Amino acid sequence: MLKFLFILTAVCFCSFAYAQTDTLTFSKEEIRLLDSMFKNDEFIKLMMKKDKNYLDISIGIGNRVFSAHNNAANATGVNKQLIYTPAINYRLKSGLSFGITGFITGDSTGKPEVYQTGINAGYDYYGKAVTAGIAYTRYLRDGNKYNSKSLYQNDFFGYIKKAKGVIQPGLYLGYASGTYKESRYATFIKTFRLPSGRDTTIVISGYDSTDNKTSYLSTTASMEHDFVFYKLFSKDDRLDFTPSLLVNFGSDKLTQVHTNRIFDRPALSDRKKSDLTNKFQVQSVAAFFNFTYMFKKFFLQPNLYVDYYLPETSEERVSVIFSLTTGFSF
């Protein structure tokens, strides 16, 4: 190897030395070995590699529900259902990308169904100082079905972060909005004043149907570091590991309109429509562990996101989101 490094150095020197007039020649064996080095040396192949377009075909499994990008939004509705996500994405060397993802889970009888389909487009910029990107996903589903797993139809997401360094700070911004129908068993307690002056209380229970309009805005500050490992099991594999610490800020709004005729009665008319709003505030702290293992065209991506909700709540404070995606990149 030292011999060929000397040969390369001599070539470069001869190219830029104006006083040099002799012609440098190589034997056939030296030329053959030099060609072999350029073809097989991993560092030289990396230096000579040009940007290209990529087609990714993958299948994933996890428990995320609402968004393909925004875990802060997913943490607001994590459940125990497994969700399968077959996807096809095409990434151009210019940074543009577009694709389609199916979201499959079991219905009320356990039969697999596609509860929404995401059509996405985005752009990523990889600079020496920062990396940044934006993405938009349009979720398609049957709007006439009662489907509380598909809250949003419009999902915007953007990020910017430091490209290098021991600590890489970043900022993420997300906004999602949509409408959905929901049906659940509910119980209402209502107190009436009788003509006699006495109060009486009645209990109204049954399945309650609502038309809902919702929106969610989130901002996330992060600190992360990239670890890269080469040649773990083969000369052609690579592992990227990125742990992150995050602080999530957010606000949300939900408007509910009850569709049951019982809410048209004067006694319950004040309950027919309700607006629930949470002001913009610190919502949670989280840790995110992102792994990507690559072997030639094959990739495997296990991810784990743990979120701790900070404001007062009667619900579970800790949300755990996991996913495992595997596929091929051509």
Phi, psi and omega in degrees: 000323180296326179298318183286327174297323177295320179297316180297319179298320179295321178298313180297318181296317181293330181290330186250357180269110186290335183279347184280127181239345181286153178265130179273129182239155179234151173284165179298323180292320178294320178296319179297316180292323179295317177297320180296321180297317181294330182280331190248340180288121186296321182294316181293321177298321178296319180293327185271348185292133179260155176298147179212169175276149182230141172247118180254127175240122188215166172221134182232161175221139181183192180239015176287152190240305197265317192233143177280343185240326194258099179289336176298321176289320180297327183292345179280351183211038180291134175229185185268004179285140173274137182237129179258138186228084170289141186211151171230125180228141179240123183246123179271152181294344177286345183109344178286150177209154175204156182185185181219140182227133173262143178242112188241132175208174181281142175278195184296339179261359181091359180282133181297137177216149174276107183272344172196158176232130181256126173251119189237153174217146182199175177215134178237137179243126180244097180257174178288329182263318183223157167242145183209161179190161175225152179210146175229133177235130175253119181264127180253134177200171179282107183290348180272350180274152172281109190215093180273006175269348181238076184284327190244146172249338180238125184226111178255140180211137178217156180209157171210136180207160178292137187282328185224172176120162178297316174244127181246099177288153180210164179224131181238142180227130179225146175215129180225145179211156179175182177229154178199161176254145181221144177224129179207160179282128184224156178230130178240141175246125183231133179252130181242151174260118181282159178305333180286351181098352179273152176263144175227146183243132177239153178247124179248124181222156181154184179282129184248126180252139181223148166260129189235142173234128187222155175211152183215126178243131180223146173228132184232128172259134186226158169227131183212171175213140180263128172248130181234130180235130180252152171055053178287309181240347182204162178289349183251014181246168184201143176234125173252129178231123181232102172274143182223146169247135187226149170238121184258130172247147180190167173214153180213159180220137179225125175248123181244135175235119179284133183261350179292139183296338182298335180280357174279348178287144183306326183293335182240007184297331181287348178262355187298319181232139179217145177241121179244122183229132172250125183293163178293123185201170172292123184258319186198163167244149187211161173233137183231130180239113186245120179244141172221116177252131182234134173227104186056245182267353183271141174222152179224127185231096170270135180228145177223129180232124180240123187238133177243116183281132188265317182295165179298137181200154175264356180269175177297133180279328185263126175242133179241122179243129179228155174205151176225118183238136177223151181178195181229145179241118184252000000 
